[in-house]
Amino acid sequence: SSPHLVQVRERIRINGQPISKDLFNKYFWQVYNRLEETKDPEHASMPAYFRFLTIMAFHVFLQEKVDLAVVEVGIGGTYDCTNIIRAPVVCGVSSLGIDHTSILGDTMEKIAWQKGGIFKPGVPAFTVAQPEQPLEVLRERAQERKCPLYLCPELDDFEEGCRALELGLAGAHQRSNAALALQLARMWLQRRGCQGLGELKEVPPSTELLGRPVPLAPVFQLTDAMIQGLRDTEWLGRTQVLSHGPVTWYLDGAHTTSSIQACVRWFRQAALNQDKPHDGSEVRVLLFNATGDRDTAALLKLLVPCHFDYAVFCPNFTEVSVANNADQQNFNVTLENALTRCLENQRTWTRLLEEKVGQDPWLPSPLRVGGLLQPAPARGSLLLVPPAPRPLNSPALVFPCLAQALRWIAQGREPHLAAPVASGAHPHPAASSGAVLLREAAAVHVLVTGSLHLVGGVLRLLDPALSQ
């Protein structure tokens, strides 16, 4: 799977656990030396990072004699380096979103064409509910490749007549992922000779399917192991909540418009479910970064309705110096470029809020006073309204690295982080006033989103055990 959050070994797991440092070291050098010995003198470069790790993963799985390998594509499918498996047991396409547009295309239909490239002749494939046009593209790709494609029934259909299924991963969008996982697992179990899991019905190409372009896969009786698997699933950095005293961190690596929408629904629900502090002083902070060719303005616009008191932007570097953390270093991006992107995000957020002021009943007019702390009657929380020509309800701050951003947010109340330096390392006038507000708030809710690499950096700082 990719990307990793804290350590590169997370990408290659056996029985759910990242391979050990010793195994990683052993197999890395086996693959590296073999490639070095056999490379073509005319094309003497090594495979790029992701390709090398893909080759290495296949080598690890073969050497360790795994029974079943689950391989997630990197980007797209058709031209992805994982797409060299000629006869997998089954293929799955989860909910499509607009991402990696410079590589995959700028429409859902183009992206669906790329994803459908993993379909193989005679190998069953499953997908979940998709918009009509992308689903039609997937169906055409399946026909072209002589691949039987099926639509997963909703998870609700498995719950009829029995109790609701409990999912280890929060968020309504995880229900379609769970439905897909059940169908993929069923195909493997059938291959192993398990009975009573429902048969796929062969559908002649000419058959009209009551308006459905893709036939429905069967609903079947779930085994105890399946029910337990859905309940016990953990996937760090996806709808993850870390409660550390007064500060609660909500981590979600969403980075597309559809996944940010799902993240917002989850965050609003999860934050609402938290016990409200008796004195009402609750502060909400957004920690955001986005990478690549993503339309950050579109992503940030979706986050405005969460009513954050502060928006904090910083690069994905855990420290300004990343020399001691090669696993999380992106050699394709300089700190200067990353900070420029953060400053653009800060300007975008400020503009979005300026557009919202005046039309937002949540921000009553008595609040619009320069530099004063006032209670917000609608939410019972304190807001900082900095002096500005056009006052805003949410100051936007930029920090050069994650460690500084987290120290400012936590204000010495997070056991794994040192207290921020009081010398005013951040000259923004909102930073010092905000520090008081954050220190005194009974509850601080922090949503970290926009990039899985950002979430990984935050996890590394908040949970040092993950780096072991």
GINOR-V169041 format. One record per run of one state. SS is the DSSP state (~ for helix, > for strand, _ for the rest). FROM is the first residue (numbers start at 1). TO is the last residue. Records with the same first field share a line. If there is no record, write none. Layout:
SS->FROM-TO  FROM-TO
This chain:
_->1-7  12-12  15-16  19-20  39-48  64-90  94-100  105-107  119-124  128-131  145-148  152-154  160-173  192-214  217-223  233-239  245-246  252-256  274-281  289-295  307-309  315-325  329-334  357-364  368-371  377-380  386-394  400-401  411-428  441-442  450-451  463-463  468-468
~->8-11  21-38  49-63  101-104  108-118  132-144  155-159  174-191  224-232  257-273  296-306  326-328  335-356  365-367  402-410  429-440  452-462  464-467
>->13-14  17-18  91-93  125-127  149-151  215-216  240-244  247-251  282-288  310-314  372-376  381-385  395-399  443-449
